[in-house]
Amino acid sequence: MLGRVADPARPKIRPGIAEPQSGGVRAEAAPARFGGMRTAAFFDLDKTIIAKSSTLAFSRSFYQGGLINRRAVLRSAYAQFVYLVGGADHDQMERMRAYLSSMASGWDVEQVKAIVAETLHQLIDPIIYDEAATLIEEHHLAGRDVVIVSTSGAEVVEPIGELLGADHVIATRMVVGDDGRYSGEIEYYAYGETKAEAVRELAATQGYDLTRCYAYSDSATDIPMLSEVGHPFAVNPDRALRREAAARDWPVLMFTRPVRLRDRFSAVSMPAPTTLAAVAVGAGAATAGVVWLAVRRRGANRSRLAGLGRATRR
């Protein structure tokens, strides 16, 4: 099975999961509502928020869990290297999609979720760009929703969204059979123009004014998504996106400082163990602390922004 895309489906947008002070650019500290309309910041994930491919980052964990063999681990490592060095154009993305969906055929979905939850902090926390984390904080402080829009699978992206305090997640979904295993087909592929369609749909349901929204990506394959908003930014752009950004006068940001979230918040006192236990959800106490901090900060932000008419965060 080579990852055949199933009949088109509406994007599955997951709510309530959680401008950088980078290169001199800061998120505009303005009300999130204007004339009744809300605003949001849309982020690609790989090489925009984190320094690697989110899916390929878990290859060794999948090997240790018995889902793939050593050859697949080495192939994933090579794909990661190619991706980091030169980015991925349309043809490379299609080959990666076919390879990953074929490799995942027959995997038990709950086992995948368990592996991701158990290793999320170890694998993803250290590769989150400090500049991206700052951007997310500043957009929330400005009263905007934060939305992660990623081609990676939902089972990987949604926990990362929780870790970062994103409000919504849009991600690829694979078909799951009655036996709880991936069939090898793709139900919804969050890629290219499909990402832009999902952004428009979410804007319609959430009341976002896209002309006042922000979007960030590293890849030319996300030009449709970047074109949907009034404030597009190219982040660590590949060659094609760099050319497009220059042609359209889009700002270019370079993120270079991966940092553990817990190091960013090391000066913040942690809640009682009982509080951590309540929010842990299997990702470990350190990750729970980050989620708790995001919730606490968002609660404080709601108080500050109440006078601006901002809707309560879900």
N, C-alpha and C positions, 0 to 999 in steps of 0.2 A: 504494500500500500504506500503510495507516494504522496500522501497528504492531499488527496483530492478535496477541493473545497465543496462542502455540501451546499444545498440550496441556500441562497442568500437569506440571512436572518437579521432582525433588528439587533443593534448592538446592545449588549448587556452592560448597563452602567451601574456600578456598585457605589451607593452612597455611604457616607459616614465612615470611611476607612481612615484618616487624618490627611522689586527689582534688585538682583543681588547687589549686595554691596560689593560688586565685583567689577573691576575695570572702571571704577568710578561711577557705575550705574546703580541706582537704587530704585526700588519699587516706589511709585508715586504714592505719597501719603495723602490720598484723597478719599472722600466717601465712596463706599462701594455702590451706593444707589444714586442715581441721577434721574429725576423725572420718573421714579418708580422702577427703573431698570437696575439690575444687579450687574456685577462684573466678576471676572474670574481670570486665573492664570493657568494656562494649559502647558504641561511639561511632557515632552518625550522623556523616556527613562534612561535607556542605555547611552552612555557617553554624554548625557546631558545632566542627569542627576547623579548617576553612578559611573565609575570609570571603566566598566567592562560591560559585556553582554550579560544581562541578568540570567537568562536561561543557561548559557554555557558555564556560568560561574558555579552552577550546582552539579556539574558533570561528575566530579570526584565523589560527591555525596551520593549521587545516584548509583555510582559504581559500588560504593561501600554498602549501599542498601540492596545490591543485587539486581538492579534494574538494567545496567549496561555492563559490557565487558571492557577489558583494558584497552582494546583497540579503539572502542568508541570514545574512551576518555582521551586517548592521544589525538584522535581526529577532532574532538571538541576543542582541545588545547590549541591545535593548529588553526582551527576556524577562529578561535578567540584572538590569536596572534594576527591573522590576516585582517580581522575586523578592527583591531586596535590600530594597526599600522596605516591602513588605507580606507577604513570605513567600508560600507557595503552598498553597492549600487543595486539597481533593480534585479539584474540577473543573479547576483550573489545572494540577495535576499530570497529570491525564489528557490535557489538551490538549498539554502539553509532551511527554508520552510519545509521543503520536501524531505530533507534529511531528518530534521528533528521530528516531524510528524510521523514519519515511517519508523524511526527509532522508538517513539513513544507508544506505538501501537501495541496493545495488550497490557500496558502498565495499569496497575491498580491505582485509581485516583486518590483514594484515602491514604495509601502509602506515600504517594508523591507529596500530598499536603503535609503529612507527618514529617517527612524528611526536610521539607522546606522550613517548617516551623522549628525543627530542632537545630537547624544549621544557619538560620537567617542571620542571627547576630554575628556569628563567626565569619560568614562569607560576605555579607552585604554591608554591614555597619562600617567596616574599615575602608570601603571604597566609595562612600558617599562624598561627593564634592562639597567642601566647606562653603564654597560660593553659592552652590545650589541650595544648600540648607539655609543659608542666610536669606536667599531670595524667597524661599517658601515662608520663612518667618515674617519677612517684611510685607509680603502680599497678604498674609493673614492679619497682620497689624493694620494694614490699610483697609481691611474689611472685605477682601476678595476671597472667593472660594479658590481652592487649589485642586486641579484635576490632572491626574497622570493618564496619559494616552500612550499606550505601548503596544508594539507588535508581539511582545512576549506573551506567554500564556497566563491566563487569569490566576492559576494556582500559584504562580510565582509573583505576579505583579500585585495582587491584592494584599498579601502580607507585607510587601514592601511599602505599599500605600499606607497601611496601618502604622508601620514603623515611622513614616515621615509625617503622619497626621494629615494626609490628603483627605479632601472632602468627597471626591468621586474618583473612580478608576474605570477606564475603558481599556480592555485588553482582548487578545485573541482567545477564543474558546474552541476546544476540540470536542468532537462528538463522543459522548460516553454511552456505552451499551448498557443493557439491562443487568449485565454482570458487574457493573461498576468499573469497567476498564475502558481505556481509550480505544476507539475503533480504528484510528489512523486517519480519519476524515476531519476536516476543519469545519466547524459550524459557523464561526464568525471570524473573519481575518481582519484585524485592525491594522491596516496598512494603506499608505498612499491616500487616494481620494476617499477611501472608506473612513479613514481617521477624520477627514474634514467633514464628512456627512455626520459622523457621530458627534462632532463638536457642534454642528448646527442643530442637531436634534436635542442635545443637552441644553444648549442655549435657549431653545424654544420652550423646553419644559421647566427650566429654572429661571427664566426671565433675564438672561444675560444680554447686555448690549455689546455685541461682538466688536463694534467699532471702538469700544473703550477697554476691551480685553487684551491680555498679553499671551504670547505663545513663545516657546523655547524648544529648539531642536538642533541636532548636529548634522542631520542628513537631508540631502536633496529630495529624498523620497517623501519628506514631510513638507515640501513647499506648499501643497494644497492646504494643509492645516495652518501653516504660518500665514497664508494669504487670507485666511478667514478673519483675522483679528486686526485691530487697529495698531497694535504694538508688537510686531514680530521681532524676535531676536535669534540670530544664528549663534549657536554655542559650540565651540570646538568644531567648526564646520568642515565637512569634507570639501574637496575641490569644487564640485559642482554647486554646492550650496554657497560656498564663498563667492563664486562668480555671480550667482543669482543675487546674493546679498549686496554685492557691490553695484550691480545693475539697478537694484530697487532701493538702494540707500538704506538697507536694513542694518542696524547696529550689529557688530560682531563682538561676542564675549568669549574670553578664553578662561576656562576653569582648569586649575592645575593642582589643587590642594585637597586630595582625599583625606578625610579625617573621621575618626570614630565619633558618633554622636555623643557618646557618654563623655568623651574628652571635651566636647563643646560645653557640656553642662556640668562639668566636674565641680564647679563652685556652688551648684544648686543643691540644697539639702534634699535627701530622698524621703519619701513617705514611709510610714510604718510598714513592717512586713505584711500585715494583714491587708493593707491597701494594695501592695504589690501583687499579692496572691489573687486579689480580685480581678486584676487586669492582665495577668500574665498570659493566659491562653496558650500555653505551651511553648512560647518563644524564649523563655528564660527570664530571669529576674532583671538583667541589665536592660534587655529590650523593653520589658514591662515598665521600667523606670522612665525610659524615653517616651513611651506612650502616655504614661501618667503626666509627664511634664508637658507634652503637647496638649493634653486635655485641660490641665490647669491653666496653661497660658491662654488657650482659646476661651476658657471661662472668663479670665480676666479681660480679654479683648472684647468679649461681648458686653461687659459692663461699660468699658470705655466708649464703645461704638453704639450704645443703645440710643443715644440722642441722634444718631445719623440714620436711624430707621433700618439698620441692617437686620436681615432675617436671622433667627436663631439657627446656629449651626447644628446640623443633624449629627 
